[in-house]
Amino acid sequence: RLLTAINLRKSLEAINCACSVGITTGLVFAGTVGNRGSRREYSVLGDTVNLAARFMQTAKKNPGNSQKILVDEVTRGEALSKISFKALPPCEIKGKTGLIKMFEPIDPRIEELGDHPSVVNPFPMIKTRLHQLNEGESCGKL
């Protein structure tokens, strides 16, 4: 998950787009929500999901760097063998009591991991397609 987020951020930076990511690890409810008479949808719910959303909002609010990836202590622990992290000052998070620890990936080896088979690049052709569109080719499917 973390390597995918890093690769996503790099892909979006290449086309001058920004993103903020919050990643947490824990139990969630994933399934269909709603009933036969109302709108039914697949959703993911729980404290873990809410905390990831709060981390994303915190990363987005950070002045001067709106492209942060913030992770919780559990995610950091699981990824520590491959990626180093910078501990950020604990902060108050809406819906949580006390200060919450947050970490940001900083490993200089991230460039090496970019082509690692476990990394999913969600936008492999965006840069090429944008170049084609800038050159005047017709708009097709991305």
Order of alpha helices (4+ residues) and beta strands (2+ residues): alpha-beta-beta-beta-alpha-beta-alpha-beta-beta-alpha-alpha
